[in-house]
Amino acid sequence: MTFKINPYKDHAVMGEGWESTAHELFTVAKQRKTLAKREDFLRDKLQALSMDKSARTAKYAYSKVERGGSVDYKLIIEEHLNTLDVEPYRKQVTFSWRITRI
């Protein structure tokens, strides 16, 4: 016999008004993710149509912008400062929120 642990046991149980707002947030977040995927697809398609060069029409310009790569500070620490304790440099704890359909 197996038992499932309820990961939401410490959550307050709310009413209908809260649930309708949660449903709307969940729906909007899902739509945003779908739109982001569509945006990526269209961006890739336009890049291919532009033959990986900056291109334009009378109404739109699609520009290739170059910028320097970011520095991988974690790799620097691993390779050069592996004895350094980074805890004193850690910023304060932050919180974020996530909507999940149960």
FENWOGI-V553751 format. One record per run of one state. SS is the DSSP state (@ for helix, = for strand, . for the rest). FROM is the first residue (numbers start at 1). TO is the last residue. If there is no record, write none. Layout:
[[SS FROM TO] [SS FROM TO]]
This chain:
[[. 1 15] [@ 16 49] [. 50 54] [= 55 56] [. 57 60] [= 61 62] [. 63 72] [@ 73 80] [. 81 86] [@ 87 89] [. 90 102]]
